Amino acid sequence: MKSKTLILFLLFAFYQTGFGQFEASKSYAGPSLGLSFLGSTFQLGLNYEYGMPLSAIGMSGPGKIGVGGLFRYWSYSEGFGTGEWSYTNILVGAQGNYHFALDNRMWDPYLGLVLAYNIASVKWEGVKGFGWADRSAGGFWLGLHGGVRYFFTPKTALNLRFGFGTLDYGALEIGVDFQL
């Protein structure tokens, strides 16, 4: 019984001190793990974002904006009767996000855009038949995403993001962001 009381007390105390939320003039960075909708493969990622007030872009309102970069890596294969295509993707880009203002500072919902370059390679292993041609890969990428951070300490947040974009790409990601 004492251990249950202690756990409840710690959860209550932890809940009361977890007021972080996205702030202007602060940087946030962290790793992510995603499930890519291409090839149902896992992707590894890194995110960076710097918070700014809306006045920095000549606007006013209750929200904030964040600008930064991101990195993603994923690889997958598609099998066919005479061989297999293997794809490797490295996405490097810039992101811009609008962060909604909430009274509950533990939650940070946002919507954003990504402009990136996909450094990709495609490899065929198998029989090369008549009319066979290499597949193209890589190029510029434009995407939309939405997500929410949940600050469980003043400087640490769980980040859940859903994104989709060109190249028939989409992903559901979970990560941890740290205020730097």
Helices and strands as residue ranges (DSSP letters): H 2-17, E 27-36, E 42-53, G 54-57, E 64-80, E 83-99, E 107-126, E 139-153, E 156-165, E 169-179
